[in-house]
Amino acid sequence: MLSDLEQQLADLKQAAVEAIATCEDLQKLEELRIAYLGKKGQLPKVLGGMGKLDPSDRPRIGAVANEVKLALSTALDDKKSALQQAQIQAKLEAETLDVTMPGVYRPQGRTHPLNSTFDRAIDIFVGLGYTVAAGPEMETDYYNFEALNTPPDHPARDMQDTFYLPDGNLLRTHTSSVQIRYMEKNDPPIRIVAPGRCYRRDTVDATHAAVFHQMELLAVDEGLTFTDLKGTVKEFLTQMFGEVDIRFRASYFPFTEPSAEVDVQWNGKWLEVLGCGMVDPNVLKAVGYDPEVYTGFAAGFGIERFAMVLHQIDDIRRFYSSDLRFLRQF
């Protein structure tokens, strides 16, 4: 029995050392460790026969078993270190950069001229103390027209014919609807800008598009006057276009009274750039504000028009054609 256990330990040691030496994978090496040295491994199984030995022989077998365990543990540790080092070296070789090779050129993207114009205008108004508000592009007739003092039979609706949806809703014709939604949820004082996409049933040509972008501003507080509106618009246009001559012309919008169109002198010509006015009392009443206490002013302008002026673009359709020859200029 004694000689059998010694032979089994010797055979186990030889087989284990050979298996460890030929192992090339850390996961398989861990499996070998468990197979030989785990609680249910081969070495504990062999030592399970020590209970049948004479007590005087057990120290001898115990010493041999310790030698085998130490030999296997050492072989496992050495192999694990070697495999880990090889793994690190392989990773380093795979990730090494050959600095003698030319770099891979990837063209840098550019901001679309409409987005850059949006960003420029928003930065100006944020600097003046305004915050940005947003709303849905699909609107109800109430928010797009009625709350803005434009009832169903109002002739101003002809100028803002839009796209109606089967459920009775519509695609907004301006971002003024955002102003109504914001005022319903907030009390004065209010100073916001509402940028976004708008829609109108329009014949597409060099200066018109059925889908366009707009930004509107709104300020509501006690004691605001047309003078505050003129000062705000003048400061905005000065920061946008530089020192240019500005003029206000009387106009009409159903949601402002009085109303005005604003022109700037650009390249020797008067150019209309935005519309504005004092918020109509009916609009303030629609959102629950007392027009005897609060007054407000609003203005709106098309982003495409500003971008066309700033970049001297001759056709609005160029913004939407995704022509890289055009976009790479910006």
BALO-908810 format. One record per residue: residue number from 1; residue in one letter; x, y negated, z of N, C-alpha, C in turn. Coordinates in pm, whole numbers, plus 50000, padded with zeros to 5 digits. Layout:
BALO-908810
R   miro   roro    n.c1    n.c2    n.c3   ca.c1   ca.c2   ca.c3    c.c1    c.c2    c.c3
R    NUM      A       X       Y       Z       X       Y       Z       X       Y       Z
...
end
This chain:
BALO-908810
R   miro   roro    n.c1    n.c2    n.c3   ca.c1   ca.c2   ca.c3    c.c1    c.c2    c.c3
R      1      M   50082   50119   50000   50000   50000   50000   50085   49875   50000
R      2      L   50198   49879   50077   50287   49765   50085   50350   49737   49950
R      3      S   50401   49842   49886   50467   49825   49756   50369   49779   49650
R      4      D   50244   49825   49658   50143   49782   49560   50118   49632   49570
R      5      L   50104   49580   49693   50080   49436   49710   50199   49354   49661
R      6      E   50320   49403   49689   50439   49331   49641   50442   49326   49489
R      7      Q   50406   49440   49426   50405   49445   49280   50298   49353   49222
R      8      Q   50181   49353   49285   50073   49266   49239   50113   49118   49247
R      9      L   50179   49081   49357   50223   48942   49373   50328   48905   49269
R     10      A   50419   49000   49241   50522   48975   49141   50460   48959   49002
R     11      D   50366   49048   48969   50299   49039   48838   50219   48909   48826
R     12      L   50151   48874   48935   50070   48752   48933   50159   48630   48911
R     13      K   50274   48628   48980   50366   48515   48966   50416   48502   48823
R     14      Q   50455   48615   48764   50507   48612   48628   50401   48565   48528
R     15      A   50279   48620   48541   50171   48583   48448   50132   48437   48463
R     16      A   50127   48391   48587   50088   48253   48612   50191   48155   48559
R     17      V   50319   48183   48585   50426   48093   48538   50426   48085   48386
R     18      E   50405   48198   48319   50401   48197   48172   50281   48119   48120
R     19      A   50165   48137   48185   50044   48065   48143   50060   47914   48163
R     20      I   50121   47876   48274   50142   47733   48302   50240   47673   48202
R     21      A   50344   47748   48168   50447   47698   48077   50392   47672   47937
R     22      T   50295   47755   47894   50241   47740   47759   50118   47650   47752
R     23      C   50072   47599   47866   49952   47514   47868   49986   47375   47813
R     24      E   49902   47321   47727   49926   47191   47665   49813   47092   47689
R     25      D   49730   47119   47789   49614   47032   47811   49592   47018   47962
R     26      L   49572   46897   48009   49553   46873   48152   49428   46941   48205
R     27      Q   49322   46945   48126   49200   47009   48172   49222   47160   48188
R     28      K   49291   47220   48093   49318   47363   48102   49416   47393   48216
R     29      L   49507   47298   48242   49600   47318   48352   49525   47319   48485
R     30      E   49426   47235   48499   49345   47233   48621   49267   47363   48633
R     31      E   49220   47415   48523   49149   47543   48525   49242   47656   48570
R     32      L   49369   47652   48528   49465   47753   48571   49491   47743   48722
R     33      R   49501   47620   48772   49522   47603   48916   49411   47666   48995
R     34      I   49286   47642   48953   49172   47699   49023   49172   47851   49010
R     35      A   49208   47901   48890   49205   48045   48866   49305   48122   48952
R     36      Y   49419   48056   48980   49522   48126   49056   49523   48088   49204
R     37      L   49500   47959   49235   49517   47915   49373   49386   47872   49440
R     38      G   49276   47870   49367   49149   47832   49426   49101   47931   49529
R     39      K   48993   47893   49601   48941   47979   49708   48904   48117   49656
R     40      K   48857   48122   49531   48820   48251   49472   48921   48292   49365
R     41      G   49041   48235   49373   49144   48263   49275   49210   48399   49294
R     42      Q   49303   48427   49204   49368   48558   49204   49460   48578   49325
R     43      L   49530   48474   49367   49620   48491   49482   49541   48522   49609
R     44      P   49435   48451   49641   49355   48490   49760   49298   48631   49748
R     45      K   49264   48674   49626   49211   48809   49609   49317   48913   49645
R     46      V   49440   48889   49598   49547   48984   49628   49574   48988   49779
R     47      L   49576   48870   49842   49603   48864   49985   49489   48923   50066
R     48      G   49374   48942   50003   49264   49003   50075   49293   49146   50117
R     49      G   49392   49207   50053   49428   49345   50088   49522   49355   50206
R     50      M   49565   49242   50261   49659   49246   50374   49594   49304   50498
R     51      G   49463   49299   50505   49396   49352   50623   49414   49501   50639
R     52      K   49449   49571   50531   49468   49716   50538   49611   49755   50574
R     53      L   49701   49654   50580   49841   49683   50610   49863   49703   50759
R     54      D   49974   49767   50786   50018   49780   50924   50057   49642   50974
R     55      P   50021   49603   51094   50055   49469   51146   50202   49434   51132
R     56      S   50292   49529   51136   50434   49499   51125   50474   49460   50983
R     57      D   50392   49503   50884   50424   49474   50743   50365   49340   50695
R     58      R   50273   49289   50770   50203   49168   50723   50295   49046   50711
R     59      P   50389   49023   50803   50479   48908   50787   50558   48913   50656
R     60      R   50598   49030   50617   50675   49046   50494   50593   49004   50373
R     61      I   50468   49055   50366   50381   49020   50254   50345   48872   50258
R     62      G   50326   48819   50381   50294   48677   50395   50404   48589   50341
R     63      A   50531   48629   50370   50646   48552   50321   50651   48554   50169
R     64      V   50627   48675   50109   50627   48686   49962   50515   48601   49902
R     65      A   50397   48604   49967   50282   48528   49916   50310   48378   49919
R     66      N   50377   48333   50025   50412   48190   50034   50510   48151   49924
R     67      E   50604   48241   49892   50699   48214   49785   50626   48201   49650
R     68      V   50529   48292   49629   50453   48289   49504   50369   48160   49497
R     69      K   50305   48125   49607   50221   48003   49609   50305   47879   49584
R     70      L   50426   47875   49649   50513   47760   49630   50562   47751   49486
R     71      A   50595   47868   49428   50643   47870   49290   50535   47822   49194
R     72      L   50410   47867   49216   50301   47827   49128   50269   47679   49144
R     73      S   50270   47631   49271   50241   47490   49296   50344   47400   49230
R     74      T   50471   47441   49242   50578   47362   49180   50565   47361   49029
R     75      A   50534   47478   48971   50519   47487   48826   50402   47402   48778
R     76      L   50293   47405   48855   50175   47325   48818   50205   47175   48824
R     77      D   50273   47132   48929   50304   46989   48944   50399   46941   48834
R     78      D   50501   47023   48806   50597   46986   48702   50529   46978   48565
R     79      K   50442   47074   48538   50372   47074   48409   50275   46957   48398
R     80      K   50208   46925   48510   50114   46814   48509   50186   46683   48481
R     81      S   50299   46663   48544   50378   46541   48521   50425   46532   48377
R     82      A   50468   46646   48321   50515   46648   48183   50402   46615   48085
R     83      L   50282   46672   48109   50168   46647   48021   50122   46501   48030
R     84      Q   50122   46447   48152   50081   46307   48169   50179   46213   48099
R     85      Q   50307   46242   48110   50407   46160   48045   50394   46168   47893
R     86      A   50367   46288   47844   50348   46305   47700   50224   46231   47651
R     87      Q   50120   46233   47734   49996   46163   47699   50020   46012   47690
R     88      I   50092   45958   47787   50123   45815   47787   50208   45778   47666
R     89      Q   50307   45862   47636   50395   45834   47523   50318   45836   47391
R     90      A   50226   45932   47379   50146   45940   47256   50057   45817   47240
R     91      K   50003   45769   47351   49918   45649   47347   50000   45526   47309
R     92      L   50120   45517   47365   50207   45403   47332   50244   45404   47184
R     93      E   50272   45522   47132   50309   45531   46991   50191   45497   46901
R     94      A   50071   45538   46945   49952   45511   46863   49916   45363   46864
R     95      E   49945   45294   46974   49906   45153   46987   50021   45057   46956
R     96      T   50131   45108   46917   50246   45021   46888   50219   44939   46763
R     97      L   50252   44811   46772   50236   44722   46657   50367   44716   46579
R     98      D   50355   44732   46450   50472   44717   46364   50480   44570   46325
R     99      V   50570   44498   46391   50578   44353   46367   50637   44320   46231
R    100      T   50687   44419   46162   50741   44393   46028   50633   44393   45922
R    101      M   50512   44441   45957   50403   44444   45860   50329   44310   45860
R    102      P   50279   44268   45745   50201   44143   45740   50070   44158   45814
R    103      G   50024   44050   45879   49898   44054   45952   49778   44065   45859
R    104      V   49667   44113   45916   49543   44124   45839   49468   43992   45849
R    105      Y   49444   43928   45738   49378   43797   45737   49227   43814   45746
R    106      R   49168   43745   45840   49023   43742   45851   48979   43596   45849
R    107      P   48901   43559   45751   48862   43417   45739   48781   43372   45860
R    108      Q   48806   43250   45905   48737   43195   46020   48601   43140   45979
R    109      G   48500   43172   46058   48365   43124   46027   48352   42975   46054
R    110      R   48248   42916   45999   48221   42774   46017   48079   42754   46065
R    111      T   48056   42643   46133   47921   42610   46178   47841   42556   46061
R    112      H   47720   42607   46045   47633   42560   45937   47606   42411   45957
R    113      P   47601   42333   45848   47580   42188   45864   47453   42150   45938
R    114      L   47348   42231   45927   47226   42202   46003   47250   42222   46152
R    115      N   47320   42330   46187   47349   42355   46329   47441   42249   46387
R    116      S   47540   42206   46310   47631   42103   46361   47558   41971   46378
R    117      T   47460   41941   46291   47382   41819   46307   47293   41828   46430
R    118      F   47231   41944   46450   47154   41968   46573   47241   41943   46696
R    119      D   47359   42006   46698   47447   41996   46814   47488   41851   46839
R    120      R   47516   41780   46731   47559   41641   46746   47447   41555   46806
R    121      A   47325   41573   46756   47212   41494   46807   47181   41531   46953
R    122      I   47182   41660   46983   47153   41703   47120   47256   41648   47218
R    123      D   47384   41652   47179   47489   41599   47266   47464   41452   47299
R    124      I   47418   41376   47199   47393   41233   47222   47281   41215   47324
R    125      F   47171   41287   47306   47057   41270   47395   47084   41325   47535
R    126      V   47158   41433   47544   47196   41484   47676   47280   41380   47749
R    127      G   47367   41311   47674   47445   41205   47733   47361   41088   47780
R    128      L   47240   41073   47724   47148   40967   47764   47054   41013   47875
R    129      G   47072   41135   47923   46991   41184   48035   46872   41268   47997
R    130      Y   46865   41314   47871   46753   41396   47827   46786   41544   47845
R    131      T   46682   41625   47857   46698   41770   47862   46631   41832   47740
R    132      V   46671   41954   47708   46620   42022   47588   46501   42109   47626
R    133      A   46393   42097   47549   46273   42178   47569   46242   42255   47441
R    134      A   46181   42372   47456   46150   42456   47340   46008   42510   47353
R    135      G   45952   42551   47240   45817   42606   47238   45800   42701   47121
R    136      P   45685   42766   47111   45662   42866   47005   45648   42801   46867
R    137      E   45691   42873   46765   45673   42826   46628   45531   42856   46578
R    138      M   45469   42960   46629   45328   42988   46598   45244   42916   46703
R    139      E   45161   42825   46659   45087   42739   46751   44937   42753   46732
R    140      T   44864   42699   46828   44719   42687   46816   44687   42550   46757
R    141      D   44568   42539   46703   44525   42411   46646   44523   42303   46754
R    142      Y   44492   42342   46876   44483   42244   46984   44617   42177   47008
R    143      Y   44723   42258   47028   44853   42200   47059   44915   42128   46940
R    144      N   44888   42178   46820   44951   42119   46702   44880   41992   46655
R    145      F   44748   41985   46677   44672   41871   46626   44586   41802   46731
R    146      E   44490   41874   46790   44388   41809   46872   44446   41737   46993
R    147      A   44539   41800   47064   44597   41734   47182   44683   41615   47143
R    148      L   44719   41607   47016   44799   41495   46965   44711   41392   46894
R    149      N   44585   41384   46938   44492   41283   46888   44465   41297   46738
R    150      T   44461   41423   46694   44434   41450   46552   44320   41552   46544
R    151      P   44194   41508   46554   44079   41599   46549   44065   41663   46412
R    152      P   43977   41763   46398   43965   41838   46272   43935   41752   46150
R    153      D   43861   41643   46167   43825   41561   46051   43921   41444   46028
R    154      H   44035   41445   46096   44129   41332   46086   44204   41339   45953
R    155      P   44212   41229   45878   44281   41231   45747   44430   41260   45757
R    156      A   44490   41238   45874   44633   41264   45888   44666   41412   45871
R    157      R   44567   41498   45885   44593   41641   45868   44629   41674   45724
R    158      D   44584   41593   45630   44616   41618   45490   44766   41607   45465
R    159      M   44832   41520   45540   44977   41502   45522   45055   41616   45588
R    160      Q   44991   41693   45673   45060   41800   45745   44991   41934   45721
R    161      D   44950   41957   45598   44889   42084   45565   44991   42195   45591
R    162      T   44947   42299   45658   45042   42401   45701   44994   42540   45663
R    163      F   45056   42639   45721   45025   42778   45692   44939   42834   45806
R    164      Y   44817   42873   45773   44725   42923   45874   44729   43075   45876
R    165      L   44713   43131   45994   44721   43275   46015   44580   43333   46030
R    166      P   44561   43462   46004   44427   43523   46010   44356   43507   46144
R    167      D   44432   43495   46253   44370   43484   46385   44332   43340   46421
R    168      G   44349   43248   46326   44313   43109   46352   44428   43023   46396
R    169      N   44541   43086   46434   44659   43008   46470   44730   42957   46344
R    170      L   44837   42886   46363   44907   42827   46249   45055   42815   46281
R    171      L   45135   42789   46178   45276   42761   46198   45290   42611   46221
R    172      R   45358   42574   46328   45361   42434   46369   45417   42344   46259
R    173      T   45359   42225   46248   45404   42129   46148   45506   42030   46204
R    174      H   45526   42030   46333   45622   41943   46400   45648   42000   46539
R    175      T   45750   41948   46604   45780   41996   46739   45709   41912   46845
R    176      S   45613   41827   46801   45536   41748   46898   45454   41838   46990
R    177      S   45420   41958   46941   45345   42051   47025   45424   42090   47150
R    178      V   45557   42090   47140   45641   42120   47255   45622   42013   47363
R    179      Q   45604   41887   47318   45584   41779   47413   45457   41800   47495
R    180      I   45349   41842   47427   45223   41866   47498   45240   41978   47600
R    181      R   45300   42087   47559   45320   42201   47650   45407   42161   47769
R    182      Y   45508   42082   47745   45597   42042   47853   45525   41949   47950
R    183      M   45448   41852   47899   45378   41759   47986   45272   41829   48070
R    184      E   45209   41933   48015   45109   42007   48092   45170   42073   48216
R    185      K   45297   42108   48208   45361   42183   48317   45449   42096   48406
R    186      N   45471   41970   48367   45562   41885   48443   45502   41747   48465
R    187      D   45535   41689   48578   45490   41555   48609   45597   41453   48570
R    188      P   45555   41328   48541   45652   41223   48510   45741   41198   48631
R    189      P   45861   41142   48612   45916   41097   48483   45967   41213   48398
R    190      I   45957   41196   48264   45996   41300   48169   46087   41238   48064
R    191      R   46193   41308   48035   46281   41270   47923   46333   41399   47860
R    192      I   46278   41432   47744   46313   41559   47679   46337   41536   47530
R    193      V   46411   41631   47472   46421   41641   47326   46374   41781   47289
R    194      A   46304   41791   47177   46248   41920   47133   46298   41951   46992
R    195      P   46405   42028   46980   46454   42068   46848   46390   42198   46804
R    196      G   46378   42218   46672   46325   42346   46626   46285   42346   46481
R    197      R   46237   42464   46438   46195   42486   46300   46048   42453   46284
R    198      C   46012   42392   46172   45874   42354   46145   45835   42400   46004
R    199      Y   45703   42398   45977   45652   42448   45850   45543   42355   45797
R    200      R   45548   42332   45666   45439   42259   45600   45424   42312   45458
R    201      R   45299   42314   45413   45276   42361   45276   45318   42248   45182
R    202      D   45443   42257   45136   45500   42151   45055   45564   42211   44930
R    203      T   45561   42137   44822   45625   42181   44699   45776   42163   44713
R    204      V   45849   42272   44694   45993   42268   44715   46060   42195   44599
R    205      D   46141   42094   44634   46223   42025   44535   46351   41979   44602
R    206      A   46420   41884   44542   46549   41841   44594   46540   41776   44731
R    207      T   46422   41724   44768   46409   41653   44896   46301   41711   44986
R    208      H   46236   41820   44945   46128   41878   45025   46146   42029   45038
R    209      A   46104   42082   45151   46108   42227   45175   45989   42265   45261
R    210      A   45938   42385   45239   45824   42432   45318   45865   42467   45460
R    211      V   45991   42498   45479   46046   42525   45611   46159   42425   45635
R    212      F   46152   42355   45744   46252   42253   45772   46277   42245   45923
R    213      H   46368   42161   45962   46405   42150   46104   46385   42007   46151
R    214      Q   46341   41995   46274   46305   41865   46327   46350   41854   46472
R    215      M   46373   41730   46514   46399   41705   46656   46316   41585   46698
R    216      E   46248   41600   46811   46168   41491   46865   46212   41461   47007
R    217      L   46195   41335   47045   46228   41296   47182   46102   41237   47246
R    218      L   46094   41252   47376   45980   41202   47451   46027   41151   47586
R    219      A   45980   41031   47622   46008   40976   47754   45876   40924   47811
R    220      V   45842   40963   47932   45721   40916   48000   45759   40873   48141
R    221      D   45718   40752   48177   45750   40701   48310   45663   40577   48335
R    222      E   45674   40523   48449   45603   40399   48479   45680   40280   48421
R    223      G   45610   40196   48348   45671   40072   48300   45752   40080   48173
R    224      L   45750   40191   48101   45824   40199   47975   45756   40113   47869
R    225      T   45835   40043   47788   45782   39955   47685   45848   39985   47551
R    226      F   45801   39914   47448   45857   39932   47315   46005   39891   47313
R    227      T   46042   39800   47401   46182   39759   47410   46270   39876   47451
R    228      D   46221   39960   47544   46297   40079   47583   46313   40175   47466
R    229      L   46206   40186   47387   46211   40272   47269   46316   40220   47171
R    230      K   46314   40090   47142   46409   40033   47047   46552   40050   47095
R    231      G   46575   40029   47224   46710   40044   47276   46760   40187   47266
R    232      T   46672   40284   47295   46710   40425   47286   46741   40465   47143
R    233      V   46652   40428   47051   46671   40463   46909   46798   40397   46856
R    234      K   46820   40271   46889   46939   40201   46840   47067   40267   46891
R    235      E   47069   40305   47019   47188   40370   47073   47212   40505   47005
R    236      F   47104   40580   46982   47118   40709   46916   47172   40694   46774
R    237      L   47114   40603   46697   47157   40585   46558   47299   40530   46551
R    238      T   47337   40448   46645   47474   40395   46646   47575   40508   46671
R    239      Q   47542   40597   46764   47632   40709   46791   47633   40809   46675
R    240      M   47521   40818   46603   47512   40914   46493   47577   40861   46365
R    241      F   47551   40736   46332   47597   40681   46204   47706   40575   46218
R    242      G   47732   40528   46339   47827   40419   46356   47754   40285   46361
R    243      E   47828   40178   46352   47769   40044   46356   47700   40014   46223
R    244      V   47569   40033   46219   47490   40007   46098   47374   39915   46134
R    245      D   47325   39844   46033   47207   39760   46053   47084   39849   46064
R    246      I   46994   39814   46156   46874   39893   46181   46752   39802   46173
R    247      R   46645   39852   46117   46520   39775   46115   46401   39865   46147
R    248      F   46301   39805   46212   46178   39875   46246   46067   39820   46157
R    249      R   45990   39910   46095   45876   39872   46012   45748   39929   46072
R    250      A   45645   39849   46075   45517   39897   46127   45468   40016   46046
R    251      S   45414   40116   46114   45365   40236   46046   45247   40291   46125
R    252      Y   45208   40415   46092   45096   40476   46164   45122   40624   46186
R    253      F   45102   40667   46309   45098   40808   46346   44982   40823   46443
R    254      P   44904   40929   46432   44786   40944   46518   44819   40958   46666
R    255      F   44941   40999   46700   44974   41025   46840   45056   40913   46902
R    256      T   45085   40805   46829   45155   40690   46886   45085   40561   46846
R    257      E   45093   40462   46935   45032   40331   46907   45093   40227   47000
R    258      P   45168   40130   46948   45199   40110   46806   45302   40211   46756
R    259      S   45311   40220   46623   45404   40314   46559   45497   40238   46465
R    260      A   45610   40298   46436   45707   40232   46349   45792   40335   46275
R    261      E   45838   40297   46157   45940   40371   46084   46071   40298   46106
R    262      V   46179   40372   46115   46310   40313   46140   46400   40339   46020
R    263      D   46465   40232   45972   46556   40241   45859   46696   40200   45903
R    264      V   46796   40257   45838   46934   40212   45856   46989   40172   45720
R    265      Q   47077   40074   45720   47140   40032   45595   47261   40121   45570
R    266      W   47252   40200   45465   47354   40302   45438   47396   40291   45292
R    267      N   47524   40268   45271   47577   40252   45135   47503   40145   45056
R    268      G   47473   40034   45124   47411   39922   45057   47261   39932   45037
R    269      K   47196   40039   45090   47052   40057   45073   46986   40081   45209
R    270      W   46860   40042   45220   46783   40075   45339   46732   40217   45327
R    271      L   46763   40298   45426   46726   40439   45423   46639   40472   45543
R    272      E   46520   40527   45519   46431   40566   45628   46484   40692   45695
R    273      V   46499   40688   45828   46560   40802   45898   46470   40865   46004
R    274      L   46376   40788   46063   46290   40850   46164   46165   40768   46187
R    275      G   46068   40832   46253   45946   40765   46293   45936   40762   46444
R    276      C   45868   40662   46499   45862   40650   46644   45741   40568   46685
R    277      G   45721   40555   46814   45612   40473   46866   45586   40499   47013
R    278      M   45497   40418   47069   45455   40438   47207   45347   40546   47211
R    279      V   45354   40635   47307   45260   40747   47315   45118   40694   47329
R    280      D   45028   40744   47243   44889   40701   47247   44825   40741   47381
R    281      P   44745   40652   47441   44680   40685   47569   44597   40813   47564
R    282      N   44538   40843   47448   44459   40966   47436   44545   41091   47455
R    283      V   44670   41085   47412   44761   41197   47430   44794   41215   47578
R    284      L   44815   41103   47647   44842   41111   47791   44722   41166   47867
R    285      K   44602   41127   47826   44482   41179   47891   44468   41329   47868
R    286      A   44505   41376   47748   44490   41518   47714   44573   41608   47806
R    287      V   44684   41555   47860   44769   41636   47947   44750   41601   48094
R    288      G   44652   41517   48123   44621   41485   48262   44699   41370   48321
R    289      Y   44764   41289   48238   44836   41172   48288   44741   41051   48286
R    290      D   44758   40963   48380   44678   40840   48384   44748   40734   48300
R    291      P   44692   40696   48184   44756   40596   48098   44761   40457   48159
R    292      E   44684   40435   48269   44693   40306   48339   44816   40300   48429
R    293      V   44874   40418   48455   44993   40425   48542   45119   40451   48460
R    294      Y   45107   40543   48365   45225   40586   48290   45218   40541   48145
R    295      T   45332   40510   48090   45347   40485   47947   45463   40571   47899
R    296      G   45472   40587   47768   45580   40669   47715   45610   40632   47571
R    297      F   45724   40678   47524   45757   40660   47383   45810   40790   47326
R    298      A   45797   40804   47195   45840   40926   47127   45900   40889   46992
R    299      A   45983   40976   46942   46043   40958   46810   46075   41096   46753
R    300      G   46079   41104   46621   46108   41231   46558   46182   41211   46428
R    301      F   46269   41306   46394   46345   41294   46269   46377   41433   46217
R    302      G   46401   41439   46086   46435   41565   46021   46585   41589   46022
R    303      I   46624   41707   46064   46766   41740   46070   46825   41746   45930
R    304      E   46750   41801   45834   46799   41808   45697   46832   41670   45642
R    305      R   46744   41573   45668   46767   41438   45616   46893   41378   45676
R    306      F   46912   41395   45806   47033   41342   45869   47158   41410   45811
R    307      A   47152   41542   45795   47268   41614   45741   47297   41572   45598
R    308      M   47192   41548   45519   47211   41505   45381   47278   41368   45375
R    309      V   47240   41280   45466   47300   41147   45470   47445   41154   45517
R    310      L   47468   41226   45625   47602   41232   45682   47703   41298   45589
R    311      H   47658   41401   45516   47750   41477   45431   47731   41448   45282
R    312      Q   47645   41350   45249   47622   41311   45110   47581   41431   45024
R    313      I   47482   41502   45071   47430   41620   44999   47312   41577   44913
R    314      D   47310   41623   44789   47212   41574   44692   47086   41660   44682
R    315      D   47087   41781   44739   46973   41871   44722   46952   41949   44851
R    316      I   46832   41940   44909   46803   42006   45036   46810   42158   45024
R    317      R   46789   42208   44905   46790   42354   44886   46927   42416   44906
R    318      R   47031   42335   44901   47166   42388   44923   47183   42443   45065
R    319      F   47106   42388   45160   47116   42434   45298   47072   42579   45314
R    320      Y   46984   42625   45227   46921   42757   45245   46970   42862   45146
R    321      S   47061   42825   45056   47101   42918   44949   47210   43016   44993
R    322      S   47274   42990   45109   47383   43075   45159   47497   43086   45058
R    323      D   47518   42980   44982   47627   42975   44884   47756   42941   44959
R    324      L   47850   43035   44961   47974   43014   45036   48057   42899   44979
R    325      R   48044   42873   44851   48118   42761   44792   48072   42629   44855
R    326      F   47944   42624   44892   47890   42505   44958   47925   42504   45106
R    327      L   47905   42616   45175   47922   42622   45319   48068   42607   45361
R    328      R   48163   42647   45277   48304   42638   45314   48355   42495   45316
R    329      Q   48274   42401   45273   48315   42260   45277   48305   42201   45417
R    330      F   48234   42270   45508   48206   42212   45638   48290   42276   45748
end
